[in-house]
Amino acid sequence: MPRLEEVANVALRVPSVVLLDLLYRWDVQAFAELLRPQQEEAPWRRRALWHAYYLGHMLCVGVLLLPVRSLVRLYLYGLTLLLLFVGHQTARDYLRHEMEYEFQGAVYQDPVVLSRFMTALTGQIFVSTLCALLMKTKQVWLFCAPLLPLLARLCGLPLQALPMVNAFATSVTVVEVLYVAASHLLAPFHLAAAVCREMAQGLEMYRLVALAMSLWSQRAIPLLFLVFWLVLFTLQIYSFLASSNSLLAQQGLLFIFLSSVAECCGTPYSLLGLTFTVSYLALAVLNLCKFYLLGYDAFQNGNVMHRGVTEGVTLLLLALQTGLLDLQILQRTFLLSIILFIVVTSTLQSMIEIADPIVLALGASQNRSPWKHFRSLSLCLFLLVFPCFMAYKIARFFHMDFWLLILVSSCMLTSLQVMGTLFVYALFMIELFQDAPLEKTDEIIYYVNAVSRVLEFLVAVCVVAYGTWESIFGEWSWMGASVIIIHSYFNVWLRAQSGWKSFLLRREAAKKINSLPRATRGQLRDHNDVCAICFQEMDMAVITDCGHFFHTGCLRKWLYVQDTCPMCHQPVKPSATEGPQPAGGERAEPEPIPEERAPENADAGAAGRARTPDPSRTAEGGESSWQEQENPALAEPSRAGLLPEAVPHGEGEPMDPAQSRTPQPVSRGGCAPQPRANPGRTALLGTPPPPEWGGEHGGGAGAGASTGFDSRHCLS
């Protein structure tokens, strides 16, 4: 039943839209001019004509907005009235045949008269029973008035009296209809009052926009106009094919299709129907693309921009801007072909947005399923060839001008984007079969994407410039100006802002990477861990201010997205001495101790500074750290990265905080032991950790595991 109610909610509203479309097509002014001789005798007829015209619009809109149950009840009453009319028309035809036959005897005395009588009687009984079923009543006699002429003929009344009986039966039916109409005379007012109360409550609860959206969904407006336009288009195609059999051979299937579509968008109602039809077709194509690439898993998380809305809105805006409704049928056909070309181009762009991340993820995920790769590559090849074919066809069909050049260039940009996607996919596949990652893969990917984005930006700028030129020196309109403003914001300003922001992020990341110190071989040996980003061994690495080791390329890709350390989330800032470090791997000198954090005991501070390790000795890798020299227990730290708590520290003197910044052996998590997180180190050193090591930034192996990812997934 819910499914049947949904079907009735759409099907029963289609006649109202059809009547509105017919009223719009009806030239009431021309019809009034034809009635001018009669209007001179009766001037009220002209006013009555216009009143009937506006009343028809109001009734159609009122029926269109009725609730579905009230709509069903209205159709039941109308169908019952139609059946009663059929019953009286059948009785009138029966009497006409009887009067022509002129048989005065009983009906059972003549086989022809008997056969005609039985046929009419069976039809009248069926009509009366069906009316009782529609009105849900057992009083079938209320609908038996059309049977009176047949009963009079059966009783043997003269043939001359039968028309009077038929007129009486018609009068009885009219009285019944007037009685039912009078009893329900206040029903429209009660319904209007109920609608007003619901609207008032909706305005209090949801406001006007939410109320409009509720009516939009309850009345199924998109599906309603879709069905209306499909019915209109089917009738138009049938009339084209039925008019001449040679029309298809003369003009071709494509021209007949475009002409039928142009004929079915000559009114605002049919244009809305075409808009929703295009939206549903685009949605079906995009869903088919998702299903072809991913199967049933593609429908779990849908993008709101991939629901066909963009294509429908594009068609509606272009039709309103170009004045499609005011053109003749031939001009409308050619203009509509260009608009549909733009819509198809937009659909192909949405397909690229769907296929691009899937194809790149397939190449980067080391998935070796041939069927998945074949589906992705076949769709990419289609998106590569079909836009070029469209551009070739439209260039042959129309005269090339600046506007058409922009359309053709948009198609070529679509193919260019697919070529960039295939190029990156090929890089990933080559890297898949290599033992080591390719150098500067992310840079190549960035430049490939940058070329495509720059060309798209230039085309958008040309569109805005051409539209502005037409608005200033050509025909200006509010619709054209609004389209130019929207296009300038979304396709020019936002693209330029996004590209500039990406460029600044990459430049800042490169600046930070070049300023960070490089780890020496001894530091890497003492670190003895993998890169926390890609989980690969480190032959070369950079050291952040917080003491964490990363591959140079991995950290650069990370900084393209965030400007914090992947391990402890502290901001990564350029060092005081900017510029790349020497290739020999000399480690930067320890940072000086701030004056406010210097030890109170100067002798202890001097002793602490005396224990500062020699960088040359550390670089050679042949000497142990000063902590291992004074505390042999530190030479074998636990694998968890925690130092023993019971080891005494020399003579109890405090340790210089600057010396505690020397990298220590760490766990496999990729993070040096943090002084603030180790109570044992606090007991060992005899002093609390410095204030800058407070507990607001976390680190450790857990952080490294949570932030690790494959470097090929970081596509800028």
N, C-alpha and C positions, 0 to 999 in steps of 0.2 A: 504493500500500500504506500509506503513512503516514496518508492520509486515511481509509482503511478501518479502520485500527487506532484512530484517534481515534473513529470512529463506534462501533466495538465496545466501546471503553473506556466509553462512556456507555450504550449500549443494553443491554449485558450486566449492568449494575449496577442498572438500573431494577427488575427483579423483586425484588431484595433490599429496596429501599426500599418497594415495594408490600407485601411480606410484613411488614415492620416496622410499616407503617401499619395493616395488618389485625390484627396482634397487639395493637397499642395500642387499636384499636376493640373487640377481643374482651373482653367482660366475663367474665373467668375466674372471678371470685368467684360470679357468678350461675350460671354453668355448674356450679361445684362444689356449689352448693346443690341443683341439680336431681339430682345424683348422690348426694345424702346417703343415701337408703335403701340403695343398693348399697355406699356407703362404710362403713355400719355393719357389713356382713358382711365387707368387705375394706377396712380403714382405709388400706392402702398405696396405694389408687387416688388418694386426695386428694393425697398427697405426690408420686405419679408425675405427676399433672396439673400441679402447680406446677413440678416439675422440667422437664417438657416445655415449659412456657411460657417459663421462663428459658433453657432450652437453645435454643429457637427464636430468641430474641433474639440469643444468642451466635453461633449459626450464621449468621444473616443479617448481623450486623456483620462476622464473619470473611470471608464471601464478598464483602461490600462493599469490604473493604480489600485483597483479593487483587490481585496484579499482573495486568495485562491478559493476559499469556500463560498464566499459571496459570488465570485465569478462563476463557479460551477452551478450555483442555484440560478443565476441569471441565464445561463445557457440552457438549463433544463426548462425554464419557463419559455424561452424562445423556441426551443425545439418542440415543446408541446403545442405552442401556437402554430408553428409550421405544420405539424401533423394534422391539426384541426383544419387548417386551410386545405391540405391535400385531401382530407376526407370530404369536405364540401365540394371541392373541384371534381372529385370522383363521382359524387352524387349528381352534379350538374351534367357531366358527360354521359352518365347513364340515362338521365331524363332526355337528353338530346337524341340519343340513339333510339329510345323508345318512341319519341314523337316522330322521328323519321320512319320508323318501321310501321307505325300505325296499326298495331295489333291490339284490339280492344278486349280480347278474352283473358282468361286466367293465365298466369305465368307458366303453369305446368302443362298447358295444352299445346304449347309450341316449343320444340327443342331449342331453337335459337334464342327465344326469349328466356327460357329457363337457364340456359348456359350463361347468358349475359347477367341474369339476376344473381346466380350463385357466385359468379366472379366478383360482382360488386359487393355482395353481402360479405364474402370472406375478407375482402380488403377493408371494409368498414369495421368489422369486428376486430381485425388485427390492429387498426389504427386506434380504436377506442381502448383496447387492452394495453397497448404500448403507452398511451397517454396516462393511463392510470398507474402504470409502473413508474413512469418518470416523475409523477407527482406524489408517489408513495401513498396511494390511497386505494381502498377496496371498493369505493363507490364508482364503479365503472359506468353507471348510467349517466353520470355527469358529462361524459364525453360521447354520448350516443345520439346527439342531435343530428349528425349527418345520416343516421339510419332512418329518419322519419320518412323521406321520400320513398325508400325501398319498402318500408312497412305499408305505406299507403298504396303502392303498386301491388303488393301482395294481397292486400285486403280488397282489391278490385275497384278502387276509385277510378273515375274516368281520367283519361290522359290529360284533359284540359285542366284538371284540378291539381295535377302533380307540381307545376311550377309554383303555385301558391303554397303548397306544403313545403317545398324547398326554401322559399323565402322565409317562411315561419321558422324553419330549422336554423337558417342563417341568423335570424334575429335572436333566437335562443342562445346560440353560441356567442354572439356579440354581447348580449346581456351578461353572460357568465364571465367573459373576459373583462368587461368593464367593472363587474363586481370584484373580481380578484385584484384588478389594478387599483380600485378605490380602497380596498382593504390594506393594500401595501403602499398606499400613497405616501405615507410618512417614513417608509423604510429608507429611502435615500437620505432623508434628513437625519434620521437616527444614525445611519452609517457615517455620514459626514461629521456628526457630533462625536462619535466614537473615535474617528480618525483624528479630529482636532484634539481630543483629550490625550490620545497616544502621542501625538506630536508635541503637545505641551509637556507631558512627562518626559519624553525623549530629550527635549531641549533642556529641561532641568537636570537630567542625569548625564547626557552624553554631549550636549551642545549640538550645534547645527551640522558640523562636519560628520560627526558620528551618526547622526540621524540620517543624513544623506547616504552614508555608506551602508547603513542598515537597510534602507529602502532599496539600494542598489543590489545588495545580495539577496534580499527576500524576493524581489521581483525578477531576479535572474536576467538583468538587462543585457549583459554581453551575449549570453546564449540566446536570448529572445531575438536580438537583432541579427545574430548569425543565422538562425533558422529563417527569419524573414528574408534576408538577402539571398540565401540559397534557394528558397522557393521562387523568388523573383528571377534569379539567374537561370534556373531550370526552365521556367516558362519562356524566357527570352531565347535561350538556345533552341527550344522546341519550335518556337515561331520562326527562327532563322532557317532551321533545317526543313520545316514544312513548307516554307514559302517557295523554295526552288531547290530542286535536286542538284542542279549544276552550280549552285552558289559556292559549295565547298571546293569544287575543282577550279573555279575561277579566282577566288580570293584567297584561298588557303586556310588551313585550320587556325594558324596563329592570328591572322587578321580577324576571323570570325570570333575567336575567343576575346581578343582585345575590344572589338566592337560591342560584344555582348556585355562585357564588364563596364565599358563606358556608358552603355545605355542604362545599366543598372546602378548608376551613381549620379543621376540627374537631379536628385532631391536631397535635402539634408538627412532625411531618414535613411535613404538608400546609401548615402555616403557613410553614415555611422555603421550601417550593416557591413559595408565593404571594409571599414576599419577593423571591426571585430573579427571579420572573416580572415583578414590578413594576420591579425594577432594570433588567432588559433592555428592557422597554417604554419606560422613561424614557430609557435610553441611545439607543434607536432614535429617539425623538422629538427629542432634543437633536442627534443627528447629522443628522437630516433638517432641523432648523432651521439648522445650520451650512451644510449643503449648499445650502439654498435661498438663503442670504445670500451665500456666497463660492464655491460650486462645490467642485471637488476640492481647492482650496488650503486648505480649512478643516480638513483632517485631518492637516496637517503637524505642528502644535503643539497638542495637546489639553490641556485643563485637567483635572487629576485630580478636581476637584470636579464636573465635568460628565460623569461616567460612570455616572450613575444610582445611585451608592452612597448618596447622601443620601436619596433617595426610599425605597429599600429599607429602610434603617436606621430611617427615620421610621416606616414602617408597622410594623416589628417591635417597636419600642419602645412605640408606642401600643397595639398589640395586647396586649403583655405587661402594660402598665400598667393597662389597662381590663379585664383578665380575659376576653378575647374567647373563649378556648377553653372556658370554663365556662358560657357562656350557651346558651340554647335557640336553635333555628334562626331564629325570627322576630326575637328580640332581637339575635342576632348579625348578621342582615341589616341592621337599622337602624344598629347601631353601626359595622359595616363600611362603610356608605355615608358616614358622617361621616369615618372614617379615610381612605377613598379621596379624599374631598373635600380633605382636608389634603394628601395626597400630590400631587394634581393642582395644588394651589396652589403647592407647592414646586417642581414641574416648571415651572410658568409663571414662577416667580421665577428659575430657572436659565436659562430662555429669555431673560428680560430681561437677565440678566448677560452672555449671549452677544451679544444684539443691540445693547445700549447702546453699547459701544465701536466697533462696526462702523458704526452709524448716525452717531455723532458724528464718526468719522474720515472717513466719506464726505462729511459736510457741510463739514469743515475742509480736505479735500484738494483742493477745487476740481474734483472729478470731475463731469463733466456728462453721464455716461451715463444716459439715461432709464430703462433696464431695471434698473440697479443701484438707483437711487433708488426705483423702483416696488416692487422686492422688499423693500427695507428698510421703506418706509412701509406696505406691505400687512401685513407681519408685525407692525409696531407697532400698526396699527389692530386686528388680531386680538387682540393682547395687551391692548389697551385695552377692547375690547367683551366678550370672552369671560369675564374675571373678574367683570364686572358681571352677566352672564347667570347665572353660577354662583351668585353671591350672591343673586340674585332667586329662583332655583329652590330653594335650600336654605332660604331664609327662608319660602317658601310651604309647604315640605314638613314643617318641624319648628317646634315652638313656640320662640319667641324667648326666650332667657335670656342670662345674662352670657357663658357659654362660647361660645354660638353667635354672640353679638355680636362676640367677638374674632375668630372665623373669618371673619365677613362683613367686618369691618374690615381683615383681612389681604388679602382680595380687593380691597377698595377701594384699599388702599395700593399694590397691584400696578398697578392702573390709574393711580394718581397718579404712580408712577414713570415709566410710559410717557408720561404727559402732560409731565412734566419733560424727558424725553429729546426729545420732539417739539418742545418750546419752545426748547431749546438748539439743536436742528437748524435750526429756523426762524431763529434769530439768526445762525447761521453762513451760511445761504443768503442772508439779507439782506445780511450783510457781504460776501458774495461778489460781489454786484452793486453794491456801493458803491465809490467811488474811494478813500475813506479808511476806516480801521478805526473801528468804533463805539466810543464812549467807555464805559468801565467795563463792558466785556463780561464780563470775568472776575468782577467783583463780582456781576453778575446771575446768572451761572452758579453761583457759589458759594452765593448765597442760595436759588436754586431747589433745588439739591442739599441744602442744609441743611434746608429745610422737609421734604423727603422723609425725610431721615435722622432728624429729630426725631420725626416721626410714627411711623416704624418703632420708634424707641426707646421711645416711649410705649406702643405696643401690646405690645412685649416686656416692659415693666415691668408692665403689666396682667396678662399671662399669668403672670408669676412671682408677683405678688401673689395672684392667684386660686388658683394651685396651692399656694402656701404656706398660704393660708386653708383650703383643703380638706384639706391634710395635718395641720394643727393641730386643726381643729374637726371634721373629717370622718374618713374612713377613711385611715389612714396606712399606707404601704408603703415598703419599701426601693427598689423600682423607681420609684415616684413621686418619692421624695426625690432619687434619682440624676438623674432627668430634670430636676427643678427646678434642681439644682446645675449641670448641664451647660448648661441653657438660660440660667441666670443669668450664667455665665461668658462664653459665646460671644455671646449676643444682647443682653446688658445691659452687662456690664463692658467687654468689648472694644470695643463700639460707643461707649460713653461715653468711654473712653480715647482712641479714635481721633478722635472729634469734638472733645474738649477739646484734644488735641495740635494738630489743624488750626487751631483758633481761636487758640491761643497763637502758632503760627507766623505767622499772618496779622497778629496784633497786633504781634509783634516786627518783622516785615517793614515794616509801616507806620511803626513808630517809627524804624527805621533810615533809611527813605527820607526822612522828614521832617527828619532831622538832617543829611543830606548836603548839601553846597553845590550850588547850581545854576550851571550854566555860563552865561557871558555870551556875547553875540553874537560878540565878538572871539575868545573861546576856541573857540567852535564853528567860526569861520572859520579860525582857525589849526589846529584839529584836522582839519577837512576830511575827514571820514570818515563812514561809516554806523554805525548801531548794530550792535554785534557779535552781538546776540541775534536781531533781526528783519531785519537787513540793509536797513533803510529809512533815508532821510535824517533827520537830527536838526535840528529847529527849536528844541527845548528838550531839555535833558539834565541829568543829575546827574553829579557827579564823585565817584568813590570815593576812599578814602584812598590807594589805590595809583595814582591818576592816570588811571583809565579812565573813558570817557564812555559812558553808556547812556541810553536812554529811561527816564523815570520808571516808566511802566507795565510795561515789559519787565523792568526790574530788580526791581520788586516781585513779579512773577510768578516770577522766578528765585528770589528769597529765600523764596517760599513752599515751595520744594523744598529748597534748600541755602542755607547762610549764608555762602558763600564767593563771591569775585569770579569771574564766568564766564571771565575772561581768564587771570588769574594764580593763581587759587584761594587767594588770601590771605583771611583772615576779614574780613568786612565788619562793622565795629563802628560804633555811633553816635558822632558827633562829640562833643567835649567840651562844646560849646554846642549843646544840643538845641533842637529846634523848627524849623519851616519857615523857609527863607531868604526874603528880600524878593523880591517879584515882579519888581523891576527887574533882578535878575540880578547883584547885587553879589557879587563873589567873596570868599571868606573869606581873611583874612590868612594869610600863610605861618606855619607852625608854628615856634615858637622853637627855637633850637638847644639840644639837651641839653648840660649843662655838661661831661659827660665826653667829648662829641664836639666841643667848641669848638676852633677852631684854636689851636695853641700860640703863634703869632705874633699878638699882639693888634692890631698895626697892619694886618696882612693881613686879620684878621677885620673890623676897622673899615672897611677899604677895600672888603671884600666886601659889608658891610651898606650901604655908601654907594651901591652899585650896585643896590640893591633897586628894582625898578620901581614906579612909582606906579600904584595900582589904578585911579584915575580915568582916567589916560592909557590904560591897557590896555582899560578898559571902552569908551572912545570909539572904539577901533579905529583911531586915526589915527597912532599911534606904533608903532614896532617895539620888540621886546624889547631888554633891555640886552645880551644876548649878541650880537644882530645889530648893535648899535651898536659894540661893541668888536671883533667879529669879523665882517666882512661875508661871510666864507665860509660862515657858518652860515645866512645868509639863503636859500640854495638847497640844502637837504639833498637827499640822494638819495632816490628813490622807495622804496628798500628800507628806509629808516629808519635808516641808518648814517651817522654823521658822518665827514668826512675825518680821516685820522690825522695828516696832515702840517701841520696849521694850528697855529701857535704860540699860546700863550695869554698875551697881554700881556707881562708881565715875569717870567713863571714863578711868580707867586704862587699859592698854593692857593685854590681856590674854596670859598666858604662852602657847606656841604651844604644849608643851608636854601634857598639860591637855586636849587640844582639841582632842587628840587621844583616849579619853575614849569613848567607844561605846555608842551611843545615840539611843533613840527610832526611829524606821525606819518605812517606809511604807511597804505595802504588796509586793512591788517589790523585797524585799530581799536585799536592799542596804542601808547602813547608809547614812544620808545626807552628801554630800561632801561639805566641806567649800568653795572650789573653784567655785562651781556651784550655790551658794546661796548668792545673793546680800544682802538679809536681814541679814544674819549672819555677813557679812562684816561690815554692818552699826552698827549691835549690838555690835560686839567686838571692833569696833573703829580702827582696824588695818587690813591691807590686809592679805590674807592667806599666809602661808609660801611658799617659792619657790618650795618645793618638791610637793606641791599640784597643780602644774600647769595644764593647760588645755589640755595636750597631751593624757591623759587617761580618757576615758569616763566611766560612770557607771550608776546606777539608775535602775528603774523598767524596763525600756525598754530593757536594756542589759540583765536583768535576764530573761525576757520573751523570748528573742531571742535565748538564749543559753540553755534553759531548755529542757531536753529530758529524756526519760525513761532509767533507769540504765541498763535494760536488753539489750538495743541496743548497749552498749559499749562492744564489744567483742574484746578482745586483741588477 
